Amino acid sequence: MVATLMLSGCGGAMSDFGAGVGAAATAPLDDLNLRRQQIPTVLLQAEANPYDLRNLNQCTTIGAEVARLNEALGPDTDEPPAPDGSTLGERAGDAASKAALDAIRDATTDFIPGRSWIRRLTGAEQHSRHVQAAIQAGRMRRAFLKGIGMNRNCAPPAAPAWFRPRGGSRR
């Protein structure tokens, strides 16, 4: 009853919760390697060559590459959290829906006997490791590019958010 009241006040969060239920309920498809998480091209490129500087000779092109990585990875740790304007009740509702989704995901994956072996045999574990390696390479590339941007006196996003260029930024 309380969870229902909390979730009913969330407006758009209910549609997010509904989508999350579908994803949580179909989590075994990932374990059986019947559904794969797509790796964004920018992360595959970062994995292949994280220190590539081709065509990145201007602050604007470095910033554009950082923006592509931000789109794939989410905001960097130097970025301040976006003010979402949510109320305490909405944040509590979000926490409740996350807990419910975690419970659904656990229930749907726990019924698979020998889950870790199945993930290994189907290749799902290897794909999961590849996804994590691509994410790590993308983070490394983003940090590298922001360092290059600082060295070239670029303004954010081509440099960390806290960096202030000396005497005006180069573009």
C-alpha atoms as one frame of an Amber mdcrd trajectory, in Angstrom:
protein
   0.000   0.000   0.000   2.743   2.486   0.989   4.833   1.553  -2.049   1.779
   1.991  -4.261   1.145   5.453  -2.841   4.784   6.417  -3.244   4.935   5.155
  -6.801   1.627   6.720  -7.771   3.027  10.156  -6.950   5.995   9.711  -9.238
   4.229  10.452 -12.525   6.768   9.537 -15.216   8.590   7.265 -12.818   5.827
   4.685 -13.200   6.623   4.245 -16.887  10.320   3.928 -15.970   9.372   1.333
 -13.365   7.273  -0.578 -15.922  10.187  -0.625 -18.360  12.484  -1.732 -15.545
  10.161  -4.613 -14.666  10.379  -5.867 -18.241  14.175  -5.644 -18.218  14.421
  -7.333 -14.811  12.031 -10.119 -15.793  13.975 -10.868 -18.975  17.396 -10.812
 -17.273  17.778 -14.590 -17.804  17.969 -13.879 -21.547  21.293 -12.148 -20.844
  22.518 -15.157 -18.856  21.617 -17.506 -21.700  23.277 -15.136 -24.190  20.000
 -14.768 -26.080  20.096 -10.991 -25.625  23.281  -8.930 -25.692  23.996  -5.429
 -24.516  25.209  -3.400 -27.492  28.553  -1.663 -27.027  28.519   1.888 -28.432
  30.945   2.475 -31.314  32.783   5.220 -29.426  33.659   2.692 -26.684  34.840
   0.098 -29.197  37.052   2.772 -30.755  38.406   3.698 -27.324  39.116   0.047
 -26.623  41.037  -0.292 -29.896  43.165   2.832 -29.371  42.517   4.899 -26.213
  45.358   7.344 -26.966  44.475   8.128 -30.584  44.867  11.845 -31.345  44.054
  11.791 -35.061  41.815  14.722 -36.042  41.869  16.050 -32.460  44.039  19.128
 -33.012  41.432  21.697 -31.875  39.655  22.216 -28.578  36.268  21.931 -30.286
  37.063  18.492 -31.715  38.418  17.290 -28.362  35.241  18.595 -26.692  33.080
  16.831 -29.276  34.875  13.530 -28.627  34.463  13.982 -24.856  30.747  14.667
 -25.457  30.429  11.414 -27.443  32.062   9.535 -24.570  29.794  11.278 -22.044
  26.781  10.166 -24.061  27.932   6.537 -23.890  29.268   6.564 -20.316  27.218
   9.163 -18.528  28.726  12.173 -16.784  32.347  12.102 -15.646  33.237  12.213
 -11.961  34.397  15.838 -12.264  30.911  16.929 -13.329  28.583  18.227 -10.613
  25.381  16.219 -10.245  22.551  17.627 -12.320  19.914  19.335 -10.196  16.874
  17.191 -10.779  14.490  19.196  -8.634  12.978  16.042  -7.171  11.247  16.070
  -3.826  12.074  13.820  -0.908   8.945  11.760  -1.672  10.015  11.295  -5.287
  13.509  10.211  -4.240  11.976   7.762  -1.762   9.712   6.426  -4.507  12.711
   6.003  -6.807  14.567   4.098  -4.084  11.542   1.859  -3.501  11.143   1.119
  -7.202  14.879   0.353  -7.518  14.624  -2.085  -4.609  11.578  -3.733  -6.187
  13.352  -4.050  -9.549  16.410  -5.562  -7.871  14.164  -8.110  -6.144  12.490
  -9.017  -9.456  15.866  -9.339 -11.224  17.200 -11.538  -8.402  14.096 -13.738
  -8.465  14.271 -14.247 -12.224  17.984 -15.072 -12.280  18.107 -17.161  -9.088
  15.938 -19.911 -10.556  18.660 -20.827 -13.058  20.644 -23.712 -11.580  24.376
 -23.380 -12.163  23.942 -19.831 -13.449  27.668 -19.031 -13.457  28.417 -22.145
 -15.522  25.617 -21.375 -17.952  26.953 -17.822 -18.372  30.408 -19.234 -19.152
  29.163 -21.917 -21.545  26.870 -19.596 -23.494  29.481 -16.846 -23.826  27.425
 -14.380 -21.779  30.221 -14.023 -19.218  32.790 -13.296 -21.922  30.508 -10.677
 -23.489  29.922  -9.115 -20.073  33.693  -8.855 -19.564  34.013  -7.271 -23.025
  31.347  -4.678 -22.149  33.184  -3.841 -18.906  36.540  -3.585 -20.737  35.008
  -1.212 -23.303  33.550   0.940 -20.521  36.941   1.058 -18.782  38.677   1.996
 -22.052  36.105   4.749 -22.636  36.711   6.187 -19.169  40.451   6.043 -19.716
  40.144   7.779 -23.091  37.908  10.504 -21.665  40.425  11.195 -18.891  43.270
  11.223 -21.434  41.419  13.655 -23.704  40.620  15.987 -20.811  44.313  15.947
 -19.880  45.233  16.818 -23.456  42.608  19.572 -23.369  44.099  21.020 -20.184
  47.574  20.902 -21.722  46.262  22.799 -24.749  44.447  25.329 -22.524  40.976
  24.246 -23.690  37.769  25.083 -21.852  35.453  22.331 -20.616  34.169  19.904
 -21.883  37.558  19.436 -23.586  39.084  19.740 -20.083  37.795  18.889 -16.595
  34.792  20.925 -15.444  36.835  22.681 -12.752  39.594  23.806 -15.153  39.800
  27.491 -16.064  41.967  28.246 -19.126  44.782  30.763 -18.690  44.174  33.965
 -20.634  41.186  32.622 -22.553  40.731  29.214 -24.092  41.829  28.121 -27.496
  39.118  26.767 -29.730
